[in-house]
Amino acid sequence: LDFEKAATLRDQIRAIERYSRLGLSEGDTLIVECSGDPDSVARQMRLIGEIAVDFAASSVTTAHSAEERGRIWKARHDAWWAAIALRPGAKGIPTDSCVPVSRLAEAIDGARRDCAELGVTAPICGHVGDGNFHLCVVFDPDSPREATAVETLLERLSRRAIALGGTITGEHGIGYGKRAFMAEEHDEAGLRAMAAVKRALDPRNIMNPGKIIEAGDLPPFE
C-alpha cells in the first residue's frame, strides 16, 4: 500500500480483518465483557443488546464459550500488529489521550478528521469506559512530509484533549514527545510541585533525565 491508499484503511477493525481474518463486521466496534453469576450475566447481555439496537447497531454478537470469547478478544490483542501490517517496513508510534467519557466521541471524531486531512495512517482503538483511546500511527520516518504530518497529528491530539478537559496521556506517559504540552495542561504551581518531587527522589537528575520535567524546570541542586 502506498501512503495515500493506506490512509483510507485507518479504521482499526478493517485493519484487523486484513491481518487476522476473524470474520468481524467492518465499522466501529464495541467489545463489552460481563461478569457475575449466569443469571446476572444474561440480564446484562440482554440490556447491552437492547441499548446497542436503540443506537442503530448493525449487529450484536454474543460469546457463549471460551473459544468464542477468545476470538473476539483476539481483535483487541492483534490491534497493534494489524496496524503495522498495513505498511510493511514502516515505523509505528503508539500514542494516546484521555478525555471525559462525555467528550470521547468528539475527541475520536476530531482525531479521525485530522488523520484524513493530514493523510496519516492511524487506526484507533481504546477503552470507552474511561475515555482513553489509542492511535497506532504508521509512517515512513524517511519521508519528511510524513514525519511532519505525524508531528502535526500528535500536537493536535494533545491540544484537543486539553481543550476537552482531559489529559494528554492516559497510559503511555509523557516522555520526550509530550513534554512540551505539560505547561498547557498543568498550572505553574503543579509543575513546580512535580519538579520538587523529581529533585527529592533524583537529586542528580540521573533517572530518565529530560523525561516529563525539563532540566531547566528543576530547582537548583545543593
LOZA-224584 format. One record per atom (N, C-alpha, C, O): x, y, z; atom name; chain. Coordinates in steps of 0.001 Angstrom, whole numbers. Each point is the difference from the previous one (the first is absolute). Example, Ala and Ser with C-alpha at 12.3 -4.5 7.8 and 13.67 -1.06 7.14 Angstrom:
      c1      c2      c3 name chain
   13190   -5690    7800    N     A
    -890    1190       0   CA     A
     900    1200       0    C     A
    1036     -19     665    O     A
   -1386    1069   -1385    N     A
     820    1190      60   CA     A
    -770    1090     730    C     A
     509    1108     169    O     A
This chain:
      c1      c2      c3 name chain
     839   -1201       0    N     A
    -839    1201       0   CA     A
     872    1247       0    C     A
     999      67     716    O     A
   -1382     926   -1525    N     A
     743    1248      83   CA     A
    -616     862    1101    C     A
   -1038    -346     563    O     A
    1681    1461    -266    N     A
    -382     810    1149   CA     A
   -1459     460     -94    C     A
    -752    -135     965    O     A
     346     678   -2124    N     A
   -1352     535    -128   CA     A
   -1055   -1100     110    C     A
   -1019     182     668    O     A
    1259   -1322   -1320    N     A
    -983   -1080      53   CA     A
    -100    -580    1404    C     A
   -1090    -352     452    O     A
    2210     252     232    N     A
     -24    -550    1353   CA     A
    -828     879     934    C     A
    -629    -498     933    O     A
     631    1802   -1188    N     A
    -746     909     868   CA     A
   -1490    -294     -30    C     A
    -704     281     970    O     A
     205    -848   -2081    N     A
   -1424    -315     -78   CA     A
    -335   -1249     801    C     A
   -1177    -304     195    O     A
    2187    -429     275    N     A
    -226   -1220     766   CA     A
     286     222    1477    C     A
     433    -919     696    O     A
    -676    2147    -212    N     A
     384     329    1361   CA     A
    -885    -691    1029    C     A
     409    -141    1153    O     A
   -1603    -292   -1531    N     A
    -891    -615     971   CA     A
     615   -1275     554    C     A
     465    -859    -749    O     A
    -470     748    2066    N     A
     686   -1101     661   CA     A
    -581   -1365    -350    C     A
     758    -935    -256    O     A
   -2067     796     239    N     A
    -607   -1299    -292   CA     A
     323    -440   -1419    C     A
     231   -1185    -243    O     A
    -212    2112    -682    N     A
     349    -352   -1373   CA     A
    1432    -504     -66    C     A
     292    -958    -716    O     A
     604    1599    1461    N     A
    1389    -453      33   CA     A
      98   -1386     629    C     A
     740    -855    -487    O     A
   -1488     633    1572    N     A
      32   -1302     675   CA     A
    -515   -1098    -915    C     A
     559   -1097     -31    O     A
   -1619    1383    -711    N     A
    -535   -1016    -912   CA     A
    1020    -370   -1082    C     A
     110   -1166    -379    O     A
     620    2140    -106    N     A
    1046    -295    -985   CA     A
    1084    -875     609    C     A
     596    -832    -686    O     A
    -343    1022    1973    N     A
    1109    -693     670   CA     A
    -411   -1337     606    C     A
     721    -987    -145    O     A
   -1868     940     821    N     A
    -364   -1177     792   CA     A
   -1127    -833    -577    C     A
    -166   -1153     397    O     A
    -613    1694   -1320    N     A
   -1105    -733    -628   CA     A
    -920    -630    1048    C     A
    -197   -1215      15    O     A
    -361    2051     855    N     A
    -852    -494    1080   CA     A
   -1476     -16    -371    C     A
    -825    -488     771    O     A
     486    1010   -1928    N     A
   -1399      21    -406   CA     A
    -805    1087     679    C     A
   -1218    -121     127    O     A
    1885    1192     317    N     A
    -695    1103     657   CA     A
    -579     949   -1039    C     A
     562     171   -1082    O     A
   -1682     438    1418    N     A
    -590     989    -890   CA     A
     830    1271      45    C     A
     394     449    1076    O     A
    -126     133   -2241    N     A
     776    1223     -42   CA     A
    -818    1156     549    C     A
   -1219      40    -161    O     A
    1889     891     804    N     A
    -662    1161     571   CA     A
     354     156    1464    C     A
     733    -813     564    O     A
   -1251    1852      41    N     A
     270     240    1414   CA     A
    -517   -1177     818    C     A
   -1138    -435    -174    O     A
    1982     -75    1067    N     A
    -322   -1216     748   CA     A
     226     223    1492    C     A
    1034     525     413    O     A
   -2011    -929     381    N     A
      86      97    1453   CA     A
      17   -1407     585    C     A
    -911    -790    -248    O     A
    1953     476    1028    N     A
     102   -1297     667   CA     A
    -311     204    1481    C     A
     641     808     670    O     A
   -1620   -1539    -170    N     A
    -411     101    1392   CA     A
     100   -1378     638    C     A
    -502    -978    -554    O     A
    1145     892    1715    N     A
     106   -1274     712   CA     A
    -776     103    1312    C     A
     222     920     788    O     A
   -1130   -1865    -558    N     A
    -820     -36    1211   CA     A
     521   -1087     933    C     A
     550   -1006    -448    O     A
    -727    1217    1742    N     A
     414    -999     981   CA     A
   -1064    -125    1083    C     A
    -785     924     216    O     A
     761   -2068     464    N     A
    -973    -234    1051   CA     A
    -608   -1380    -130    C     A
     503    -831    -757    O     A
   -1587     572    1489    N     A
    -662   -1303    -119   CA     A
    -748     -59   -1326    C     A
    -273    1044    -591    O     A
     -67   -2239     108    N     A
    -611    -144   -1330   CA     A
   -1236     869    -217    C     A
    -149     596   -1067    O     A
    -744    -511    2061    N     A
   -1203     821    -174   CA     A
     349    1477    -138    C     A
    -570     707    -830    O     A
    1516    -244    1654    N     A
     412    1401     -67   CA     A
     629     319   -1353    C     A
    -293    1033    -604    O     A
    1159   -1926     136    N     A
     651     219   -1298   CA     A
   -1029      35   -1113    C     A
      86     830    -904    O     A
   -1067   -1735     966    N     A
   -1035     -32   -1030   CA     A
    -786    1303     -31    C     A
    -307     515   -1076    O     A
     -24      27    2257    N     A
    -730    1271      53   CA     A
     845    1137    -567    C     A
    -491     839    -756    O     A
    1768    -825    1132    N     A
     880    1049    -515   CA     A
     106     -65   -1512    C     A
     -33    1028    -677    O     A
     160   -2230     151    N     A
     149    -161   -1452   CA     A
   -1256     446    -735    C     A
      80     622   -1059    O     A
   -1257    -948    1634    N     A
   -1245     429    -640   CA     A
    -102    1525     -10    C     A
    -385     599   -1004    O     A
     738      24    2139    N     A
     -69    1456      98   CA     A
     957     660    -986    C     A
    -365     959    -680    O     A
    1580   -1470     606    N     A
     993     564    -929   CA     A
    -481    -140   -1434    C     A
     132     929    -796    O     A
    -690   -2086     465    N     A
    -526    -213   -1347   CA     A
   -1118     970    -337    C     A
     -56     526   -1112    O     A
    -846    -283    2079    N     A
   -1108     926    -230   CA     A
     507    1425    -213    C     A
    -486     714    -877    O     A
    1463    -307    1682    N     A
     568    1349    -157   CA     A
     680     136   -1359    C     A
    -136    1023    -672    O     A
     870   -2065     272    N     A
     691      45   -1295   CA     A
    -994     149   -1144    C     A
     228     777    -928    O     A
   -1320   -1512     991    N     A
   -1021      87   -1048   CA     A
    -638    1382      -6    C     A
    -265     562   -1063    O     A
      19     -14    2255    N     A
    -586    1347      88   CA     A
     881    1038    -672    C     A
    -492     998    -527    O     A
    1824   -1241     549    N     A
     935     935    -614   CA     A
     449    -457   -1386    C     A
    1084     348    -469    O     A
   -1951   -1143    -178    N     A
     165    -373   -1413   CA     A
    1231    -857    -271    C     A
     634     137   -1046    O     A
    -291   -1027    1990    N     A
    1099    -935    -262   CA     A
    -369    -893   -1186    C     A
   -1140    -452    -110    O     A
    2092     206    -761    N     A
    -281    -831   -1168   CA     A
    -134   -1472     379    C     A
    -699    -754    -677    O     A
    1370     338    1764    N     A
    -105   -1386     451   CA     A
     509    -104    1430    C     A
     790     830     452    O     A
   -1248   -1853     254    N     A
     454    -288    1361   CA     A
     400   -1468      50    C     A
    -819    -879    -268    O     A
    2060     616     605    N     A
     512   -1365      70   CA     A
     309    -329    1452    C     A
     627     794     701    O     A
   -1064   -1963    -250    N     A
     200    -409    1388   CA     A
     861   -1246      63    C     A
    -197    -941    -768    O     A
    1149     938    1681    N     A
     863   -1178     192   CA     A
    -546    -826    1158    C     A
    -277     531    1076    O     A
     125   -1830   -1304    N     A
    -520    -897    1039   CA     A
    1029   -1031     444    C     A
    -269    -783     910    O     A
    1440     771   -1535    N     A
    1029    -972     362   CA     A
    1342     704      77    C     A
     163    1121    -481    O     A
     796   -1804    1099    N     A
    1340     574     106   CA     A
     604     225   -1384    C     A
     727     970    -215    O     A
   -1029   -1867    -721    N     A
     537     131   -1351   CA     A
    -558    1233    -696    C     A
     735     745    -647    O     A
   -2055    -535     787    N     A
    -609    1172    -625   CA     A
     519    1286     637    C     A
     259     986    -690    O     A
    -111   -1009    2009    N     A
     534    1167     705   CA     A
    1419     300    -467    C     A
     356    1158    -218    O     A
     455   -2207      66    N     A
    1374     181    -448   CA     A
      72     599   -1390    C     A
     885     810    -277    O     A
   -1804   -1193    -605    N     A
      -2     538   -1358   CA     A
    -289    1492      14    C     A
     627     772    -726    O     A
   -1590    -371    1568    N     A
    -332    1420      73   CA     A
    1166     809     570    C     A
     352    1052    -535    O     A
     246   -1546    1624    N     A
    1092     748     627   CA     A
    1279     -21    -839    C     A
     877     848     171    O     A
    -779   -1815   -1072    N     A
    1173     -23    -890   CA     A
      37    1253    -863    C     A
    1068     470    -392    O     A
   -2250      62     103    N     A
     -48    1245    -771   CA     A
     748    1109     731    C     A
     745     765    -611    O     A
    -949    -685    1919    N     A
     704    1019     786   CA     A
    1484    -321     115    C     A
     840     892    -112    O     A
    -517   -2152     334    N     A
    1395    -382     195   CA     A
     828     176   -1273    C     A
    1210     214      73    O     A
   -1848    -301   -1224    N     A
     716     116   -1273   CA     A
      11    1422    -553    C     A
     531     236   -1085    O     A
   -1111     712    1820    N     A
    -190    1342    -552   CA     A
    1311     638    -458    C     A
      75     533   -1107    O     A
     950    -583    1943    N     A
    1275     628    -348   CA     A
     634    -668   -1219    C     A
     445     677    -927    O     A
    -408   -2007     936    N     A
     635    -723   -1106   CA     A
    -784     196   -1288    C     A
     583      55   -1083    O     A
   -1896      50    1194    N     A
    -816     235   -1185   CA     A
     289    1369    -597    C     A
      41     149   -1221    O     A
     157     847    2070    N     A
     314    1343    -489   CA     A
    1348      16    -712    C     A
     123     557   -1091    O     A
     886   -1167    1707    N     A
    1331     -42    -599   CA     A
     -22    -731   -1338    C     A
     715     373    -929    O     A
   -1540   -1416     835    N     A
     -66    -802   -1221   CA     A
    -586     767   -1179    C     A
     157    -426   -1144    O     A
    -828    1550    1395    N     A
    -526     798   -1103   CA     A
    1114     498    -911    C     A
    -193     169   -1204    O     A
    1371      64    1802    N     A
    1112     532    -781   CA     A
    1283    -715     402    C     A
     748     513     832    O     A
    -477   -1670   -1392    N     A
    1207    -743     359   CA     A
    1253     864    -170    C     A
     178     678   -1012    O     A
     679    -723    2030    N     A
    1226     776     -36   CA     A
    -132    1396     567    C     A
    1004     686     191    O     A
   -2229    -250      83    N     A
    -199    1327     569   CA     A
     227     -44    1510    C     A
     113   -1075     587    O     A
     -47    2233      24    N     A
     198     113    1441   CA     A
   -1337     298     675    C     A
    -843     707    -552    O     A
     661   -1257    1757    N     A
   -1223     250     736   CA     A
     256     819    1253    C     A
     992    -215     697    O     A
   -1877    1146    -413    N     A
      60     781    1234   CA     A
   -1332    -160     726    C     A
   -1030     437    -513    O     A
    1027   -1057    1699    N     A
   -1240     -60     773   CA     A
    -144    1261     845    C     A
     948     423     662    O     A
   -2121     166    -686    N     A
    -230    1186     819   CA     A
   -1430     -16     497    C     A
    -810    -794    -479    O     A
     485    1652    1427    N     A
   -1352      -5     551   CA     A
    -345    1364     577    C     A
     859     866     161    O     A
   -2127    -701     143    N     A
    -462    1136     792   CA     A
   -1228    -457     760    C     A
    -572   -1046    -307    O     A
     167    1822    1294    N     A
   -1106    -399     853   CA     A
    -873    1218     283    C     A
     500    1057     385    O     A
   -1804   -1211    -577    N     A
    -936    1100     217   CA     A
   -1178    -500     831    C     A
    -183   -1210     137    O     A
    -621    2120     421    N     A
   -1210    -460     672   CA     A
    -839    -858    -945    C     A
     -72     287   -1195    O     A
    -556   -1327    1713    N     A
    -759    -925    -848   CA     A
   -1031     744    -843    C     A
    -264    -381   -1141    O     A
    -316    1434    1695    N     A
   -1010     763    -736   CA     A
     574     716   -1219    C     A
    -753     422    -877    O     A
    2079    -280     810    N     A
     646     683   -1137   CA     A
     770    -971    -889    C     A
     669     424    -942    O     A
    -758   -1736    1234    N     A
     814    -979    -718   CA     A
    -329     -42   -1488    C     A
     906       3    -834    O     A
   -2193     -42     493    N     A
    -381     -57   -1412   CA     A
     526    1215    -754    C     A
     465    -117   -1134    O     A
    -542    1288    1771    N     A
     498    1232    -613   CA     A
    1504     -71    -241    C     A
     495     429   -1042    O     A
     229    -981    2030    N     A
    1454    -108    -132   CA     A
     379    -965   -1116    C     A
     906     281    -784    O     A
   -1596   -1415     711    N     A
     307    -991   -1039   CA     A
    -346     540   -1381    C     A
     768    -178    -945    O     A
   -1926     839     820    N     A
    -369     583   -1290   CA     A
    1048    1023    -443    C     A
     356      64   -1176    O     A
     130     730    2123    N     A
    1029     980    -341   CA     A
    1281    -657    -465    C     A
     623     454    -960    O     A
    -225   -1527    1639    N     A
    1214    -719    -403   CA     A
    -164    -606   -1390    C     A
     935      20    -800    O     A
   -2104    -551     514    N     A
    -244    -568   -1329   CA     A
      77    1070   -1082    C     A
     586    -216   -1061    O     A
   -1179    1365    1338    N     A
      64    1087    -984   CA     A
    1444     434    -230    C     A
     402     262   -1133    O     A
     367    -189    2201    N     A
    1404     374    -139   CA     A
     752   -1011    -861    C     A
     780     380    -873    O     A
   -1016   -1665    1122    N     A
     674   -1044    -786   CA     A
    -339     135   -1477    C     A
     872    -113    -860    O     A
   -2151     356     574    N     A
    -422     136   -1389   CA     A
     611    1238    -648    C     A
     471     -57   -1135    O     A
    -480    1168    1854    N     A
     539    1251    -544   CA     A
    1503     -89    -239    C     A
     505     496   -1007    O     A
     213   -1136    1944    N     A
    1459     -61     -82   CA     A
     493   -1193    -803    C     A
    1187     -87    -315    O     A
   -2082    -832     -20    N     A
     403   -1194    -748   CA     A
     828    -952     826    C     A
     939    -605    -517    O     A
   -1265     455    1803    N     A
     766    -865     898   CA     A
    -750   -1293     261    C     A
   -1201      16     268    O     A
    1910   -1139    -347    N     A
    -565   -1299     337   CA     A
      82    -182    1510    C     A
    1098    -100     548    O     A
   -2242      55     136    N     A
       6     -90    1462   CA     A
   -1289    -651     504    C     A
    -900     698     466    O     A
     802   -2028    -555    N     A
   -1186    -681     550   CA     A
    -187     334    1476    C     A
     969     208     730    O     A
   -2229    -159    -302    N     A
    -339     415    1361   CA     A
    -650   -1147     762    C     A
    -886    -682    -516    O     A
    1338     479    1755    N     A
    -678    -910     920   CA     A
      80     639    1385    C     A
     723     979     184    O     A
   -1446   -1512     782    N     A
      66     635    1303   CA     A
    -915    -620    1033    C     A
    -511   -1105    -183    O     A
     311    1827    1267    N     A
    -752    -475    1156   CA     A
   -1161     974     234    C     A
     179    1059     602    O     A
   -1342   -1423   -1073    N     A
   -1137     910      61   CA     A
    -347     343    1442    C     A
    -432    1117     283    O     A
     615   -2063     628    N     A
    -409     202    1378   CA     A
     740    1112     715    C     A
    -547     607     922    O     A
    1790    -323   -1326    N     A
     751    1049     702   CA     A
     440    1143    -917    C     A
     794     847     409    O     A
   -1297    -816   -1625    N     A
     276    1122    -882   CA     A
    1390      21    -607    C     A
     423    1015    -553    O     A
     289   -2123     649    N     A
    1378     -83    -504   CA     A
       1    -699   -1356    C     A
    -519   -1110    -120    O     A
    1097    1744    -906    N     A
      84    -670   -1300   CA     A
    1408     128    -575    C     A
     743     928     323    O     A
    -399   -1884   -1183    N     A
    1345    -124    -546   CA     A
     -10     163   -1515    C     A
    -941    -420    -673    O     A
    1979    1023     154    N     A
     255      23   -1433   CA     A
    1267    -795    -269    C     A
    1037     233     621    O     A
   -1131   -1172   -1548    N     A
    1188    -736    -445   CA     A
     483     665   -1282    C     A
    -420    -376   -1095    O     A
    1296    1357    1229    N     A
     440     796   -1143   CA     A
    1067    -761    -780    C     A
    1007    -425     565    O     A
   -1233     258   -1860    N     A
     919    -747    -862   CA     A
     498     939   -1095    C     A
    -799     583    -734    O     A
    2131    -436     624    N     A
     530     953    -974   CA     A
    1418    -370    -400    C     A
     637    -852     619    O     A
    -153    1514   -1671    N     A
    1360    -187    -494   CA     A
     876    1098     604    C     A
    -123    1157    -402    O     A
    1001   -1479    1351    N     A
     805    1039     652   CA     A
     994     666    -945    C     A
     540    1059     318    O     A
    -294   -1665   -1471    N     A
     927     593    -966   CA     A
    -678    1022    -905    C     A
     657     648    -815    O     A
   -1965    -506     959    N     A
    -731     975    -802   CA     A
    -243    1262     829    C     A
    -768     -44     962    O     A
    1399    1161   -1307    N     A
    -217    1240     756   CA     A
   -1470     402      22    C     A
    -487     508    1010    O     A
    -219    -729   -2108    N     A
   -1410     378     -52   CA     A
    -812    -802    1008    C     A
    -834     559     712    O     A
    1073   -1858    -649    N     A
    -745    -838     941   CA     A
     373     330    1440    C     A
    -867      58     871    O     A
    2154     158    -621    N     A
     441     323    1357   CA     A
    -642    1294     494    C     A
    -399      91    1161    O     A
     299     897   -2026    N     A
    -631    1270     367   CA     A
   -1486    -193     267    C     A
    -549     570     943    O     A
    -102   -1384   -1784    N     A
   -1432    -257     179   CA     A
    -262    -698    1327    C     A
    -961     330     695    O     A
    1808   -1293    -336    N     A
    -170    -714    1265   CA     A
     213     945    1177    C     A
    -752     -43     974    O     A
    1764     891   -1058    N     A
     259     959    1070   CA     A
   -1205     929     203    C     A
    -372     309    1132    O     A
    -229     128   -2237    N     A
   -1188     855      86   CA     A
   -1167    -750     622    C     A
    -733     555     819    O     A
     557   -1814   -1205    N     A
   -1079    -817     556   CA     A
     143    -142    1511    C     A
    -971     180     734    O     A
    2168    -499    -269    N     A
     215    -198    1433   CA     A
    -198    1300     783    C     A
    -490     -17    1129    O     A
     872    1131   -1733    N     A
    -217    1292     655   CA     A
   -1494     293     126    C     A
    -463     435    1055    O     A
    -282    -672   -2117    N     A
   -1443     234      43   CA     A
    -675    -922    1008    C     A
    -912     415     715    O     A
    1364   -1669    -660    N     A
    -587    -962     933   CA     A
     155     472    1436    C     A
    -945     -67     787    O     A
    2134     545    -445    N     A
     250     464    1359   CA     A
    -803    1253     319    C     A
    -616      92    1062    O     A
     621     859   -1965    N     A
    -691    1258     273   CA     A
   -1518    -192      42    C     A
    -689     687     754    O     A
     170   -1611   -1552    N     A
   -1445    -258      51   CA     A
    -376    -624    1328    C     A
   -1029     351     578    O     A
    1845   -1272     -84    N     A
    -286    -628    1290   CA     A
     -65    1041    1111    C     A
    -895     -39     845    O     A
    1840     964    -850    N     A
       6    1058    1008   CA     A
   -1241     879    -132    C     A
    -631     347     999    O     A
     284      14   -2241    N     A
   -1148     874    -231   CA     A
   -1309    -656     439    C     A
    -944     690     385    O     A
     889   -2022    -442    N     A
   -1221    -719     375   CA     A
     -13    -370    1475    C     A
    -869    -751     442    O     A
    1814    1266     318    N     A
      24    -260    1429   CA     A
     651   -1308     382    C     A
    -242    -529    1085    O     A
    1081      -2   -1985    N     A
     662   -1278     261   CA     A
    1481     153     263    C     A
     464    1041     464    O     A
     267   -2094    -768    N     A
    1437     -20     237   CA     A
     711    -510   -1246    C     A
    -568    -766    -778    O     A
    1811    1193     595    N     A
     719    -331   -1226   CA     A
     388   -1473     -81    C     A
     378    -475   -1071    O     A
    -463    -246    2170    N     A
     247   -1438     -52   CA     A
    -732    -700    1132    C     A
     -42     491    1128    O     A
    -534   -1640   -1442    N     A
    -659    -789    1018   CA     A
     847   -1161     479    C     A
    -102    -416    1154    O     A
     949    -116   -2050    N     A
     800   -1182     316   CA     A
    1442      89    -489    C     A
     903    -519     657    O     A
    -672    1156   -1782    N     A
    1302     -91    -646   CA     A
    1085     851     647    C     A
    1186    -235    -230    O     A
   -1572    1210    1029    N     A
     993     826     661   CA     A
     399    1220    -815    C     A
    -431     170   -1140    O     A
    1260     677    1743    N     A
     405    1273    -602   CA     A
    1271    -150    -829    C     A
      27     345   -1181    O     A
    1035    -871    1819    N     A
    1264    -168    -697   CA     A
     524    1307    -550    C     A
    -148    1052     622    O     A
     772   -1124   -1812    N     A
     457    1212    -676   CA     A
   -1108     592    -866    C     A
    -143    1218    -104    O     A
    -641   -2110    -517    N     A
    -926     421   -1042   CA     A
   -1085     961     445    C     A
    -379     895    -756    O     A
    -132   -1066    1980    N     A
   -1110     840     442   CA     A
     412    1012    1071    C     A
    -846     699     558    O     A
    2133    -625    -276    N     A
     497     896    1037   CA     A
    -369    1451    -280    C     A
    -266     772     921    O     A
     254    -412   -2201    N     A
    -269    1394    -365   CA     A
   -1407     441     367    C     A
    -266    1200      82    O     A
    -646   -2150     143    N     A
   -1389     359     289   CA     A
    -319     -22    1489    C     A
   -1130     284     397    O     A
    2118    -618     430    N     A
    -245     -64    1440   CA     A
    -435    1364     552    C     A
    -899      75     837    O     A
    1538     997   -1308    N     A
    -324    1335     507   CA     A
   -1396     442    -427    C     A
    -602     860     643    O     A
      80   -1446   -1733    N     A
   -1346     342    -446   CA     A
   -1054    -742     814    C     A
   -1114     493     178    O     A
    1465   -1676     315    N     A
    -962    -780     771   CA     A
      24     344    1488    C     A
   -1041     -15     658    O     A
    2217     323    -129    N     A
     149     224    1439   CA     A
     404    1442     280    C     A
     688     632    -801    O     A
   -1125    -123    1948    N     A
     392    1357     348   CA     A
    1434      18     540    C     A
     610   -1045     226    O     A
     -95    2248     -27    N     A
    1401     145     415   CA     A
     258    -656    1351    C     A
    1054    -600     209    O     A
   -2012     712     707    N     A
     183    -607    1319   CA     A
      97   -1520    -107    C     A
     802    -628     691    O     A
   -1618      47   -1558    N     A
      47   -1442    -183   CA     A
    1326    -461    -575    C     A
     561   -1004     440    O     A
     -62    1734   -1420    N     A
    1290    -353    -591   CA     A
    1132     142    1013    C     A
     919    -819      25    O     A
    -982    1861     814    N     A
    1028     180    1025   CA     A
     -24   -1154     996    C     A
    1046    -463     455    O     A
   -2246       7    -125    N     A
    -118   -1123     931   CA     A
     605   -1263    -599    C     A
     706    -738     687    O     A
    -979     487   -1960    N     A
     571   -1175    -671   CA     A
    1522      88     -30    C     A
     693    -985     254    O     A
    -179    2179    -569    N     A
    1447     180     -56   CA     A
     625    -215    1374    C     A
    1092    -560     105    O     A
   -1781    1005     953    N     A
     530    -172    1355   CA     A
      51   -1475     383    C     A
     956    -452     630    O     A
   -1987    -293   -1013    N     A
      -6   -1443     278   CA     A
    1126    -686    -775    C     A
     694    -867     533    O     A
    -523    1261   -1783    N     A
    1075    -554    -822   CA     A
    1357     267     650    C     A
     828    -906      92    O     A
    -595    2124     355    N     A
    1277     342     607   CA     A
     204    -767    1312    C     A
    1117    -418     306    O     A
   -2195     231     469    N     A
     124    -714    1275   CA     A
     358   -1470    -212    C     A
     795    -564     751    O     A
   -1377     -43   -1762    N     A
     239   -1427    -244   CA     A
    1231    -251    -868    C     A
     597   -1074      52    O     A
    -229    2066    -843    N     A
    1100    -169    -949   CA     A
     838    1280     -10    C     A
     -10     728    -992    O     A
     733    -442    2076    N     A
     685    1296     137   CA     A
    1040     273   -1073    C     A
     280    1161    -297    O     A
     299   -2200    -293    N     A
    1024     219   -1026   CA     A
    -565    -127   -1424    C     A
     741      56    -982    O     A
   -2060    -226     895    N     A
    -664     -57   -1307   CA     A
     622   -1057    -911    C     A
     349     275   -1148    O     A
    -220   -1492    1685    N     A
     597   -1090    -775   CA     A
   -1032   -1053    -407    C     A
     310    -894    -787    O     A
   -1525     989    1312    N     A
   -1033    -969    -343   CA     A
    -917     583   -1076    C     A
    -777     921     255    O     A
     884   -1477   -1462    N     A
    -782     510   -1136   CA     A
      85    1520    -115    C     A
   -1030     673       4    O     A
    2237    -122    -108    N     A
     137    1467     -85   CA     A
    -731     551   -1219    C     A
      57    -564   -1093    O     A
    -738    1670    1309    N     A
    -696     648   -1106   CA     A
   -1376    -543    -283    C     A
    -692     515    -877    O     A
     264   -1558    1604    N     A
   -1343    -539    -204   CA     A
    -972     743     912    C     A
     280     195    1183    O     A
   -1383     203   -1713    N     A
   -1093     673     713   CA     A
     397    1411     427    C     A
    -616     979    -420    O     A
    1645    -881    1255    N     A
     454    1307     494   CA     A
    1349     332    -621    C     A
     934    -797      88    O     A
    -824    1954    -710    N     A
    1259     402    -604   CA     A
     983     430    1087    C     A
    -404     464    1067    O     A
    1689    -621   -1345    N     A
    1031     316     993   CA     A
    -132    1439     486    C     A
     230     277    1177    O     A
    -594     633   -2062    N     A
    -147    1403     382   CA     A
   -1138     270     963    C     A
     -58    1053     634    O     A
    -861   -2027    -528    N     A
   -1128     162     924   CA     A
     330    -464    1411    C     A
    -771     253     926    O     A
    1911    -933    -745    N     A
     330    -559    1288   CA     A
     633    1060     899    C     A
     757     845    -478    O     A
   -1062    -884    1774    N     A
     646     923     923   CA     A
    1515    -226       5    C     A
     442   -1112    -288    O     A
     359    2120     603    N     A
    1449    -170      12   CA     A
     425   -1126     957    C     A
    -560    -158    1084    O     A
    1559    -615   -1512    N     A
     515   -1074     856   CA     A
     969     579    1025    C     A
     899     770    -339    O     A
   -1097   -1152    1594    N     A
     887     524    1048   CA     A
     734   -1178     648    C     A
     803     198     911    O     A
